[in-house]
Each structure stands twice: as C-alpha cells, then as structure tokens.
Amino acid sequence: MSLVNNLDNIFKKGVIGNVRKAQEDSHDMALKTPNGDLFVVCDGMGGHVGGAKASSLAVESIISYMKGQYYPNPIDALNGSLQFANMQILGFADAHPEYKGMGTTACIVLMRDNDVWIAHAGDSRIYLYLGKERQLHRITRDHSLVQTLVDSGQITDDEAEHHPNKNRILKALGIKPELKPTFNHLNQPIHPKNGDIFLICTDGLCGMISDNTIERVLGDNTSLANKGEVLISLAMQGEIVQPGGQDNCTLELIQIDGSPFKTSYFHSENPVGRPQGGQGGKGSRKKTTIILAAVAAVVLATIVGLTALFIINAKSNEQEKERRAELEKLKQEVKDWEDSLNRCDEKINKYNNDKGTLDSQIKQLEKGKKLQTTEGKPITIDDTKSKLEQIETNITYTNTNKEKVQKTINNLNKKIDRIEKELNKKNGNQDTKKADKGKSFTKKTPKAENPPSPVIASGTPTTGDASLSEEEKLNNEFNDLYNQLKTDEKWQLNVYLSPLFSKGTKKNMNTLKNLWEQNPINKKKDMISEIKKAKPKK
C-alpha cells in the first residue's frame, strides 16, 4: 500500500536560472525502498563545481543509505542517511582540496505505509498544499539568519524574502561533522488525505515567488505536470518586487491518491498572516487554544490527590523507559560505527600492502628491470607512480574518515555515559527515598573475606594481584599492549607484517584478538614477544 499509486501524480524538475552558468541543485526519488518511497532535493553551494558535487553526492548517499537496509524508526533512518551523506561530502572535500568549502542543503520526504516523515537542513523548503481547503502550508522552518530575525520579531516574513542576508544559512551538509537536522514536529507522522500535494523546492522557487503565488498555481484545475512547469516559469520571471531567475530552480511535486484519511494531520510552520492549524487545515490557533483550555479545565477538575501522584509516577517511569530505549539504541549505533572503524583499518592495511608492492616495482623499474602484468602487458614507471599517487590519496581519505568515525564513537559514548549517570542518579534518589520512609533498604555486598577480582573489558582480572595465574597475567599484558596498538598505526603495520599473520590472513585488530584467544599459553608468550619486537623505535 502506497500513498502515491499513479506515477502521473509525481513531477520533478530542475532548471538553471538566468544568472548562474551551471546547475548546482540535485534531486531524485527512489520508490519502494526498504524504508518506503523517498523524495530528495538538495541545493549545493561552494561554486558551480563544488556545489554541484556536494548536492549530487548528498542525493546519491541519502538514497544509497535508505536502500541499504530497513530501519524500524523512520526518524532514525532519515537522520542516519543525512549523517552518512554529511560524512561523504566532508571526506570527499578533504581528499580533494579544490572542493574545500563545498556544502549543500537537503530536504527529504519519506512515505512509509500511510505515514509521511520529513527531514531538512538549510533553507530549501517542504510545503503541504491541502487540496480540499485550497491552502498552502510550510511544514519546514528555514535554518537561516533571516528566519531567526523573523522568529525574534525583528523583521516580518515579507521583509525576510528581500533581506540582503537572506542567503546566509545556519545549517548545511558538508560544513562540519556535527549535523543537527530537523524532523517531524514532536516526531509525529504527517497524515495527508487524497488530493493533498507535497512540494519540495530550493530557494530558487520560494525565494523568487511568494507563497500566495505558489498556492494559486497549485489550486489551478490543471495536471500536476502543468502546475510544476508554471511554477518554474514564474520563478524565472519573478514578481514585481524582484526579478526572477536569480538562482537555479528545482522542485518535486507529489500528489496523494492512496490515503485512508479523510482529514489532513500535520504541523504548520506558516508565518503570521497565512493559514495556521494542522488538522484539516481550517483550525486556527485561537480555536485550538480554546479547545485545549476546555480539556485542561476538565482534566484539572478530575485529577486530585493520589490520582495526580499516580500519573506523575507513571510519567516518570515512561520517561525512564524511553531513556533506557535510547541508551540501547546508542549502544547499537556504537557497535555499527565500530564495524565501520574496522572496515577502515582493513582498507588502510590493503592500501599499505599495495603501496609496498608499487614502491618495490618503482625501485626495480628505476634500475632498468623490465616488468609486466600477469596478462603480459609491460609495466611502466609513469603508470606505477600514478597508481601509487592514487593509493596515497585513498589512504589519506580513509584516515580522514577513520578520524571522523572515531570522533562519532567518542561523542556517542559521551551521550551513553550521560544517560547512564542520569539513570543511576535517579535510581540512587529512589533508594534514598525508600530509606527516608523507614523501610529496610540495603544493597547486597560481597563478604570482605572473599572480595571479587576486578576485571577489565576483556573479562580478565587486572594486574597487581599476587594470586593471578600465569595465563591471567599474560592476558593482562596482552590487553595493555592491545590498547596501545589501537592508537599507533605504524606499530599496527609492523605487527601485521610480522610472523603473527600468515599469508592470506585478514590483517586487522580483530584477527589479532582472535589469534590470542585461540592460542595455547606457550604461543601467547611468543605473540607478546612479537608484538613488543614490532614496536617502532623512537
């Protein structure tokens, strides 16, 4: 079941404006992905070369991420796709200095079953046009300097459209590793009804013509394709207050035809002076306030004494449940990123091996030796140097990605620590409350005569205990070396080239750990000796 069943109800197009020389916008869609129907629009920045690359890389990365696997939580899927795209752009720019400073906005509409989920960063917009009510609603709020001025009451929304700093955005992909996109209001799904139209566009449309003009065109009794063409044409012409075509214009229109809902449910971000409300499109904020006030009065009149206490406790328990669920999700994310880190290590090891082979070939060629490929083609020194240069670029690019992945893991672990402390503190407070009430509340502690051996992450006792067996002491020594190795790439490479790794064995830290766990005690002694021997001399 899909919210859009007829492909004629989808229109997408991008054009170069009257001023720009090249198209910096990118857009695409992907139907029936594991996560639903996906629509993406991005507006690049950083010059016509950088902007085009950033926006196209973002669109490709977002769609690739969504096609990769199913994510139960749509918000997680959207956030993951944007974070992935952000890292791809940053990594590409690091590896290609000529693209430094490139970035892009991003708007995503994801339709899963009967729900619609959105995400955005920058000043590209998503609108919802209510077909029955003939009303246009913004459902995203621009991440821009002028929007903050509007929100603080310093300028009006109309003044923002013509403000000299209207192009200064506060969020974009490719600017920094930390990206905080915006998603559905209160993380609640949007429920459109049949006849409603989603409009995703760059500011080459909404910055050239007013919302009133867009609303009028979408209300015309014509095909969706005609509406799209008219909107682009008007954006190129502009309006009385400003010339058109000052930027490239890209838009996607999606008209709903498979909805079970009779009333549209959404949150409107319309400015003052335009229709508000989010249910059916007709409700005003005033009406909503009156209804909420009436409900609140009834609730307050009925909730007393122990009932209020029960609700507070229930809410507290629900919040704790949510925090624990968030904690588990973060821990899973850490595991996923650690897998990425291992893949980076594997790539770097492969590149270093290839680099060693090419270095050797260059030395032989410089001495006049003739070499050829397995197919019998001659190997030239220029081709070999070119390959070596590419491998060095790949190593730099992968190392940059590795640093970013490690930084992400560190940030996630900080969040995990904060949540665990918060939950522990809460449980501690509950323990104190029980004690204050006079109830017996004691925690079981081990007997003093049999204290447990402290353990480290691998499950082995720590050093300093005279009662440790020889194997336990070896385990401790190995763990110390292993932790040092993880931060020293040169030492790692020496270890991978040592007799510890036989030909054809995957050369990474996980393999080293597995070798340790599989070997008997005499072999473990040899392993420690080889690891120490491989340590670079200062």
For each residue, the residues with C-beta under 8 A, 3 or more apart:
1: 113 114 258
2: 5 31 32 37 111 258
3: 37 111 114 116 192 256 257 258 259
4: 7 9 10 37 111 254 255 256 257 258
5: 2 9 257 258
6: 9 257
7: 4 10
8: 223 224 225
9: 4 5 6 224 254 255 256 257
10: 4 7 29 224 252 253 254 255
11: 224 225 227 228 251 252 253
12: 27 28 29 39 228 251 252 253
13: 228 229 232 250 251
14: 23 25 26 27 202 248 249 250 251
15: 23 232 236 248 249 250
16: 20 21 22 23 248
17: 20 204 236 245 246 247 248 249
18: 236 243 244 245 246
19: 245 246 247
20: 16 17 23 24 48 247 248
21: 16 48
22: 16 48 49 52
23: 14 15 16 20 52 248
24: 20 43 44 45 48 51 52 55 248
25: 14 41 42 43 44 55 202 204 248 249 250
26: 14 41 42 44 52 55 56 58 59 104 250
27: 12 14 40 41 42 59 200 250 252
28: 12 40 59 63
29: 10 12 37 38 39 40 252
30: 33 37 38 63 66 67
31: 2 37 38
32: 2 37
33: 30 36 37 38 63 66 67
34: 66 67 68 69 70
35: 38 66 70 71 74 77 110 112
36: 33 74 110 111 112 113
37: 2 3 4 29 30 31 32 33 110 111 112
38: 29 30 31 33 35 62 63 66 108 109 110 111
39: 12 29 108 109 110 111 198 200 252 254
40: 27 28 29 58 59 62 63 106 107 108 200
41: 25 26 27 106 107 124 200 201 202 250 251 252
42: 25 26 27 54 55 56 58 59 104 105 106 107 124 173
43: 24 25 51 55 104 105 122 123 124 202 203 204 248 250
44: 24 25 26 50 51 52 53 54 55 56 102 103 104
45: 24 50 51 54 102 103 104 105 172
46: 49 50 51 54 99 101 102 103 174
47: 50 51 101 102
48: 20 21 22 24 51 52
49: 22 46 52 53 98 99
50: 44 45 46 47 53 54 93 99 100 101 102
51: 24 43 44 45 46 47 48 54 55 102 104
52: 22 23 24 26 44 48 49 55 56
53: 44 49 50 56 57 92 99 102
54: 42 44 45 46 50 51 57 58 89 99 102 103 104 173 174
55: 24 25 26 42 43 44 51 52 58 59 104
56: 26 42 44 52 53 59 60
57: 53 54 60 61 85 88 89 92 104
58: 26 40 42 54 55 61 62 85 88 89 104 106 173 174
59: 26 27 28 40 42 55 56 62 63
60: 56 57 63 64
61: 57 58 64 65 81 84 85 88 89
62: 38 40 58 59 65 66 81 82 84 85 106 108
63: 28 30 33 38 40 59 60 66 67
64: 60 61 67 68 84
65: 61 62 68 77 80 81 84 85
66: 30 33 34 35 38 62 63 77 81 110
67: 30 33 34 63 64
68: 34 64 65
69: 34
70: 34 35
71: 35 74 76 77 80
72: 76
73: 76 77
74: 35 36 71 77 78 110 112 115 117 189
75: 78 79 117 119 183 184 187
76: 71 72 73 79 80 329
77: 35 65 66 71 73 74 80 81 110
78: 74 75 81 82 108 110 117 118 119 181 183
79: 75 76 82 83 119 181 183
80: 65 71 76 77 83 84
81: 61 62 65 66 77 78 84 85 108 119
82: 62 78 79 85 86 106 108 119 121 173 179 181
83: 79 80 86 87 179
84: 61 62 64 65 80 81 87 88
85: 57 58 61 62 65 81 82 88 89 106 173
86: 82 83 89 90 173 174 177 179
87: 83 84 90 91 177 401 404 405
88: 57 58 61 84 85 91 92
89: 54 57 58 61 85 86 92 93 102 103 104 173 174
90: 86 87 93 94 174 176 177 400 404
91: 87 88 94 95 397 400 401 404
92: 53 57 88 89 95 96 99 397
93: 50 89 90 96 97 99 100 101 102 174
94: 90 91 396 397 400
95: 91 92 393 396 397 400
96: 92 93 99
97: 93 100
98: 49
99: 46 49 50 53 54 92 93 96 102
100: 50 93 97
101: 46 47 50 93
102: 44 45 46 47 50 51 53 54 89 93 99 174
103: 44 45 46 54 89 172 173 174 175
104: 26 42 43 44 45 51 54 55 57 58 89 122 172 173 174
105: 42 43 45 120 121 122 123 124 169 172 173 202
106: 40 41 42 58 62 82 85 119 120 121 122 124 173 181
107: 40 41 42 118 119 120 122 124 125 126 140 200 201
108: 38 39 40 62 78 81 82 118 119 120
109: 38 39 116 117 118 126 198 200 252 254
110: 35 36 37 38 39 66 74 77 78 116 117 118 119
111: 2 3 4 36 37 38 39 115 116 117 254
112: 35 36 37 74 115 117
113: 1 36
114: 1 3 191 259 260 261
115: 74 111 112 189 190 191
116: 3 109 110 111 189 190 191 192 198
117: 74 75 78 109 110 111 112 183 184 189 190
118: 78 107 108 109 110 126 139 140 183 184 190
119: 75 78 79 81 82 106 107 108 110 181 182 183
120: 105 106 107 108 124 125 126 140 143 181 182
121: 82 105 106 143 171 172 173 179 180 181 182
122: 43 104 105 106 107 142 143 144 169 171 172 173
123: 43 105 142 143 144 147 167 169 203
124: 41 42 43 105 106 107 120 200 201 202 203
125: 107 120 138 140 142 199 200 201 203 206
126: 107 109 118 120 138 139 140 198 199 200
127: 136 137 138 139 198 199 200 201 206 211 214
128: 136 137 139 190 192 196 197 198 199 264 266
129: 135 136 137 196 197 198 199 215 218 219
130: 133 134 135 136 137 196 264 281
131: 134 193 194 195 196 197 255
132: 193 195 281
133: 130 275 280 281 282
134: 130 131 215 219
135: 129 130 215 275 281
136: 127 128 129 130 211 214 215 218 274 275
137: 127 128 129 130 266 268 269 270 274 275 278 281
138: 125 126 127 141 211 268 269 270 271
139: 118 126 127 128 190 266 267 268 269
140: 107 118 120 125 126 182 269
141: 138 147 182 269
142: 122 123 125 146 147 169
143: 120 121 122 123 147 169 170 171 172 182
144: 122 123 147 148 166 168 169 170
145: 148 149 165 168 169 170
146: 142 149 150 155 160 163 165 166 168
147: 123 141 142 143 144 150 151 160
148: 144 145 151 152 170
149: 145 146 152 154 155 160 163
150: 146 147 153 154 155 156 157 160 271
151: 147 148
152: 148 149
153: 150
154: 149 150
155: 146 149 150 159 160 163
156: 150 159 160 271 272
157: 150 160 161 271 272 273
158: 161 162
159: 155 156 162 163
160: 146 147 149 150 155 156 157 163 166
161: 157 158 166 207 210
162: 158 159 166 241 242
163: 146 149 155 159 160 166
164:
165: 145 146 168
166: 144 146 160 161 162 163 207
167: 123 203
168: 144 145 146 165
169: 105 122 123 142 143 144 145 172
170: 143 144 145 148
171: 121 122 143 175 179 180 181
172: 45 103 104 105 121 122 143 169 175
173: 42 54 58 82 85 86 89 103 104 105 106 121 122 179
174: 46 54 58 86 89 90 93 102 103 104
175: 103 171 172
176: 90 179
177: 86 87 90 404 407 408
178: 411
179: 82 83 86 121 171 173 176
180: 121 171
181: 78 79 82 106 119 120 121 171
182: 119 120 121 140 141 143
183: 75 78 79 117 118 119 187
184: 75 117 118 187 188 189 190 267
185: 188 266 267 278
186: 267
187: 75 183 184
188: 184 185 267
189: 74 115 116 117 184
190: 115 116 117 118 128 139 184 265 266 267
191: 114 115 116 259 261 263 264 265 266
192: 3 116 128 196 198 256 259 261 264 266
193: 131 132 196 256 259 261 262 263 264
194: 131 256 257 258 259
195: 131 132 255 256
196: 128 129 130 131 192 193 255 256 259 264
197: 128 129 131 218 224 253 254 255 256
198: 39 109 116 126 127 128 129 192 252 253 254 256
199: 125 126 127 128 129 214 218 251 252 253
200: 27 39 40 41 107 109 124 125 126 127 251 252 254
201: 41 107 124 125 127 204 205 206 249 250 251 252
202: 14 25 41 43 105 124 205 206 247 248 249 250 251
203: 43 123 124 125 167 206 207 247
204: 17 25 43 201 207 208 235 246 247 248 249 250
205: 201 202 208 209 214 231 232 235 249 250 251
206: 125 127 201 202 203 209 211 214
207: 161 166 203 204 246 247
208: 204 205 234 235 236 238 239 242 244 245 246 247 249
209: 205 206 213 214 231 234 235 238 239 244
210: 161 213 214 239
211: 127 136 138 206 214 215 270 274
212: 215 216
213: 209 210 216 217 234 239
214: 127 136 199 205 206 209 210 211 217 218 231
215: 129 134 135 136 211 212 218 219
216: 212 213 219 220
217: 213 214 220 227 230 231 234
218: 129 136 197 199 214 215 227
219: 129 134 215 216
220: 216 217 226 227 230
221:
222: 226 227 230
223: 8 226 227
224: 8 9 10 11 197 227 228 253 255
225: 8 11 228 229
226: 220 222 223 229 230
227: 11 217 218 220 222 223 224 230 231 253
228: 11 12 13 224 225 231 232 251 253
229: 13 225 226 232 233
230: 217 220 222 226 227 233 234
231: 205 209 214 217 227 228 234 235 251
232: 13 15 205 228 229 235 236 249 251
233: 229 230 236 237
234: 208 209 213 217 230 231 237 238 239 244
235: 204 205 208 209 231 232 238 244 245 249
236: 15 17 18 208 232 233 244 245 249
237: 233 234 244 245
238: 208 209 234 235 242 243 244 245 246
239: 208 209 210 213 234 242 244
240:
241: 162
242: 162 208 238 239 246
243: 18 238 246
244: 18 208 209 234 235 236 237 238 239
245: 17 18 19 208 235 236 237 238 249
246: 17 18 19 204 207 208 238 242 243
247: 17 19 20 202 203 204 207 208
248: 14 15 16 17 20 23 24 25 43 202 204
249: 14 15 17 25 201 202 204 205 208 232 235 236 245
250: 13 14 15 25 26 27 41 43 201 202 204 205
251: 11 12 13 14 41 199 200 201 202 205 228 231 232
252: 10 11 12 27 29 39 41 109 198 199 200 201
253: 10 11 12 197 198 199 224 227 228
254: 4 9 10 39 109 111 197 198 200
255: 4 9 10 131 195 196 197 224
256: 3 4 9 192 193 194 195 196 197 198 259
257: 3 4 5 6 9 194
258: 1 2 3 4 5 194
259: 3 114 191 192 193 194 196 256
260: 114
261: 114 191 192 193 264 265
262: 193
263: 191 193 279 280
264: 128 130 191 192 193 196 261 279 280 281
265: 190 191 261 278 279
266: 128 137 139 185 190 191 192 278 279
267: 139 184 185 186 188 190 278
268: 137 138 139 275 276 277 278 281
269: 137 138 139 140 141
270: 137 138 211 274 275 276
271: 138 150 156 157 274
272: 156 157
273: 157
274: 136 137 211 270 271
275: 133 135 136 137 268 270 281
276: 268 270 283 284 285
277: 268 280 281 282 283 284 285 287 288
278: 137 185 265 266 267 268 281 283
279: 263 264 265 266 283
280: 133 263 264 277 283
281: 130 132 133 135 137 264 268 275 277 278
282: 133 277
283: 276 277 278 279 280 287 288
284: 276 277 287 288
285: 276 277 288 289
286: 289 290
287: 277 283 284 290 291
288: 277 283 284 285 291 292
289: 285 286 292 293
290: 286 287 293 294
291: 287 288 294 295
292: 288 289 295 296
293: 289 290 296 297
294: 290 291 297 298
295: 291 292 298 299
296: 292 293 299 300
297: 293 294 300 301
298: 294 295 301 302
299: 295 296 302 303
300: 296 297 303
301: 297 298
302: 298 299 307
303: 299 300 307 308 311
304: 307 308
305: 308 309
306: 309 310
307: 302 303 304 310 311
308: 303 304 305 311 312
309: 305 306 312 313
310: 306 307 313 314
311: 303 307 308 314 315
312: 308 309 315 316
313: 309 310 316 317
314: 310 311 317 318
315: 311 312 318 319
316: 312 313 319 320
317: 313 314 320 321
318: 314 315 321 322
319: 315 316 322 323
320: 316 317 323 324 423 426
321: 317 318 324 325
322: 318 319 325 326
323: 319 320 326 327 419 422 423
324: 320 321 327 328 423
325: 321 322 328 329
326: 322 323 329 330 419
327: 323 324 330 331 416 419 420 423
328: 324 325 331 332
329: 76 325 326 332 333
330: 326 327 333 334 412 415 416 419
331: 327 328 334 335 416
332: 328 329 335 336
333: 329 330 336 337 412
334: 330 331 337 338 409 412 413 416
335: 331 332 338 339
336: 332 333 339 340
337: 333 334 340 341 405 408 409 412
338: 334 335 341 342 409
339: 335 336 342 343
340: 336 337 343 344 405
341: 337 338 344 345 402 405 406 409
342: 338 339 345 346 508 509 510
343: 339 340 346 347
344: 340 341 347 348 398 399 401 402 405
345: 341 342 348 349 402 492 508 509
346: 342 343 349 350 506 507 508
347: 343 344 350 351 394 398
348: 344 345 351 352 395 398 399 402 489
349: 345 346 352 353 493 496 507 508
350: 346 347 353 354
351: 347 348 354 355 391 394 395 398
352: 348 349 355 356 395 493
353: 349 350 356 357 507
354: 350 351 357 358 391
355: 351 352 358 359 388 391 392 395
356: 352 353 359 360
357: 353 354 360 361
358: 354 355 361 362 384 387 388 391
359: 355 356 362 363 388
360: 356 357 363 364
361: 357 358 364 365 371 379 384
362: 358 359 365 366 381 384 385 388
363: 359 360 366 367
364: 360 361 367 369 371
365: 361 362 368 369 371 379 380 381 384
366: 362 363 381
367: 363 364
368: 365
369: 364 365
370: 378
371: 361 364 365 378 379
372: 376 377 378 379
373: 376 377 379
374:
375:
376: 372 373
377: 372 373
378: 370 371 372
379: 361 365 371 372 373 383 384
380: 365 383 384
381: 362 365 366 384 385
382: 385 386
383: 379 380 386 387
384: 358 361 362 365 379 380 381 387 388
385: 362 381 382 388 389
386: 382 383 389 390
387: 358 383 384 390 391
388: 355 358 359 362 384 385 391 392
389: 385 386 392 393
390: 386 387 393 394
391: 351 354 355 358 387 388 394 395
392: 355 388 389 395 396
393: 95 389 390 396 397
394: 347 351 390 391 397 398
395: 348 351 352 355 391 392 398 399
396: 94 95 392 393 399 400
397: 91 92 94 95 393 394 400 401
398: 344 347 348 351 394 395 401 402
399: 344 348 395 396 402 403
400: 90 91 94 95 396 397 403 404
401: 87 91 344 397 398 404 405
402: 341 344 345 348 398 399 405 406
403: 399 400 406 407
404: 87 90 91 177 400 401 407 408
405: 87 337 340 341 344 401 402 408 409
406: 341 402 403 409 410
407: 177 403 404 410 411
408: 177 337 404 405 411 412
409: 334 337 338 341 405 406 412 413
410: 406 407 413 414
411: 178 407 408 414 415
412: 330 333 334 337 408 409 415 416
413: 334 409 410 416 417
414: 410 411 417 418
415: 330 411 412 418 419
416: 327 330 331 334 412 413 419 420
417: 413 414 420 421
418: 414 415 421 422
419: 323 326 327 330 415 416 422 423
420: 327 416 417 423 424
421: 417 418 424 425
422: 323 418 419 425 426
423: 320 323 324 327 419 420 426 427
424: 420 421 427 428
425: 421 422 428 429
426: 320 422 423 429 430
427: 423 424 430 431
428: 424 425 431 432
429: 425 426 432 433
430: 426 427 433 434
431: 427 428 434 435 441 443
432: 428 429 435 436
433: 429 430 436 437
434: 430 431 437 439 441
435: 431 432 439 441
436: 432 433
437: 433 434
438:
439: 434 435
440:
441: 431 434 435
442:
443: 431
444:
445:
446: 450 451 452
447: 450
448: 451
449:
450: 446 447
451: 446 448
452: 446
453: 461 462 465 468
454: 461 462
455: 459 460 461 462
456: 459 460 461 462 476 479
457: 479
458: 475 479
459: 455 456
460: 455 456 472 475 476 479
461: 453 454 455 456 465 468 472 476
462: 453 454 455 456 465 476
463: 468 473 476 477
464:
465: 453 461 462 468
466:
467:
468: 453 461 463 465 472 473 476
469: 472 473
470: 473 474 521
471: 474 475 521 524
472: 460 461 468 469 475 476
473: 463 468 469 470 476 477
474: 470 471 477 478 521 524 525 528
475: 458 460 471 472 478 479
476: 456 460 461 462 463 468 472 473 479 480
477: 463 473 474 480 481 528
478: 474 475 481 482 516 524 527 528 531
479: 456 457 458 460 475 476 482 483
480: 476 477 483 484
481: 477 478 484 485 528 531 532
482: 478 479 485 486 509 512 513 516
483: 479 480 486 487
484: 480 481 487 488 491
485: 481 482 488 491 492 495 509 512 531
486: 482 483 492 509
487: 483 484
488: 484 485 491 492 536
489: 348 492 493
490: 493 494 536
491: 484 485 488 494 495 534 535 536
492: 345 485 486 488 489 495 496 509
493: 349 352 489 490 496 497
494: 490 491 497 498 534 535 536
495: 485 491 492 498 500 501 512 530 531 534
496: 349 492 493 501 507 508
497: 493 494 501 534
498: 494 495 501 530 531 533 534
499: 530
500: 495 512 515 527 530 531
501: 495 496 497 498 505 507 511
502: 505
503:
504:
505: 501 502 511
506: 346 510 511
507: 346 349 353 496 501 511
508: 342 345 346 349 496 511 512
509: 342 345 482 485 486 492 512 513
510: 342 506 513 514
511: 501 505 506 507 508 514 515
512: 482 485 495 500 508 509 515 516
513: 482 509 510 516 517
514: 510 511 517 518
515: 500 511 512 518 519 527
516: 478 482 512 513 519 524 527
517: 513 514
518: 514 515
519: 515 516 523 524 527
520: 523 524
521: 470 471 474 524 525
522: 525 526
523: 519 520 526 527
524: 471 474 478 516 519 520 521 527 528
525: 474 521 522 528 529
526: 522 523 529 530
527: 478 500 515 516 519 523 524 530 531
528: 474 477 478 481 524 525 531 532
529: 525 526 532 533
530: 495 498 499 500 526 527 533 534
531: 478 481 485 495 498 500 527 528 534 535
532: 481 528 529 535
533: 498 529 530
534: 491 494 495 497 498 530 531
535: 491 494 531 532
536: 488 490 491 494
537:
538:
